[in-house]
Amino acid sequence: MAEEKLSLNTILYGLIVPVIIGLVIILFATEIRVWLLNYFGMESSVPYILTFGFAWMIMFGLPLLMGLIWNKWAGGAAGFLMGSIYYLAMAGYSGFTYLSYGQTWNFYADASLITYIVVGILIGYIAGALNNNSYSFKRMLLAGMTAAITTGLLQFLVNYQWALEPNRNMTLADPAYAFFLVMLPAIILGVLVPIVAKVITWYDLSPKHM
């Protein structure tokens, strides 16, 4: 087999685009978040959605995508990995944040954060199981939306009922607002990922064809 030449297209999508995406993710968590907080204020939902909501969609978009374009097992496995990483990251971030206020909480034992692992597994598995290797956009959309909404509802239930006191109090203070913050990124993800999955099938880029 002849070796494929290194083209500008390969460099663009294999090096430049991933680096740009990585930098954007870092900027969202640092510079852009600070600017959003200064512009919209602490009480606005916009900074939260465009930072933590964006991070949530990045982490759980991958297992959802793998479930749609590969199978339920790939989606579930990717979800376990991504959910575990997100759980560890958020538990550490939350612990250090409250420690800076003089409060000590073990967020590694917080049910609402542990649920990220379960959400990751379920969102990928459910999407893959319901789509069942179909390339129909309607079925992908139905599977994606069902998986995203189901896991969003599960996350809200745990936040409301079993979360560690600081996180639970934030949910109980305004349940409708907390529900909105959980479900909006989930619904957006349920719409966007099936679109990406459909585009991938047009170009035969699914792992099943590699």
Secondary structure, DSSP 8 states (H G I E B T S, - for coil): -------HHHHIIIIIHHHHHHHHHHHHHTHHHHHHHHHH-TT-SHHHIIIIIHHHHHHHHHHHHHHHHT-HHHHHHHHHHHHHHHHHHHHHHHHHHHHTTT----GGG-HHHHHHHHHHHHHHHHHHHHHTT---HHHHHHHHHHHHHHHHHHHHHHHHHTS-HHHHHHHHH-HHHHHHHHHHHHHHHHHHHHHHHHHHHHTT-SGGG-
